[in-house]
Amino acid sequence: MNTIDCKSTFTLLLTDYVKLNKNWNYKNVTSVFFRIIYIDEGKGKLICDLEEYVLEPGFLYLIPSFTTFSYVCEHYLSHYYICFLEEFQLGSLFASNRKVFKISANEIDITSMKRVFNLNPGRGLVTSHNPEVFEKDKDLTAYYELNNTIPLSAYMETCGLLLTLVSRFVQSPLFLKSEANHINSKIATAIFFMQNHLSHSISVAELAKTANYHPDHFSRLFLQNTGTRPLDYLKSKRIERSQFLLATTDKTFYEIANELGFESQAYFSRVFKSITGSTPGQYKKGITRRLII
């Protein structure tokens, strides 16, 4: 039985129907948002950690946020896509499995993809598919704010359709075998506390207190449920939040470090690099321009 206490909501950023050619070839792309793709014609590939995922007609694909891939189209590829943010309180539904999810698309899936597209006209990337051109913070903020301008009925239906589409991947064997589906309720309470206190200095003892456990027992149980130690998990959540802030705001590194509870900008930079492989400056400047639609 699935025992995860879902606290996630999903907010639309972009949706469009595009026809691509061999120019759609980008390396080491990492997005702060989720993406669902439905292929109707042609073929392409996603490459992650030397593993290839074929994009082919008749299938639905979900790419979790903060997952690095290379995109390849050798000839022709047309597809509907939806890009959206996961705004969570407990923790990402896909935190334990950041790989491509692939399922056979049924008629309801296809209708849902097209319906999101039709409900939200003008939500495609009109500048360029090239990450060297895409202005991250301005475009993302503008698309996010469009949710406040569409009719309430369209917004509510879009939210429902996103939940329906994501639920299809939650049913897949790849998701069901994830440890995220079996988080102890008291550990979940501690994670909820973390997510809502990222700016505070938090100790293992304080986290253990929220779960009403001894710190040593809490740490062992947390490791069993999440695969990582409590403070390491907290660092990873802070860095994920910092990636989002770097991509969508003009806040300085000092402001972000202070907002997320790091003792100094230098320490924030060290932790950021240890987790992402690049410094905050490299990420912000987009040396590899790893944000793409």
ABEGO torsion letter per residue (X at the ends): XBABBBABBBBBABBBBBBBBAABBBBGBBBABBBBBBBABEBBBBBBGGBBBBBBBGBBBBBBBGBBBBBBBAABBBBBBBBBBBBBAAEBAAAABBBBBBBBBBAAAAAAAAAAAAABBGABBAABABAAABBAAAAAAAAAAAAAABBAAAAAAAAAAAAAAAAAAAABAAAAABAAAABBAAAAAAAAAAAAAAABBBBAAAAAAAAGBBAAAAAAAAAAAAGBBAAAAAAAAAAAAAAAAAAABABBAAAAAAAAGBABAAAAAAAAAAAAGBBAAAAAAGAAGABBX
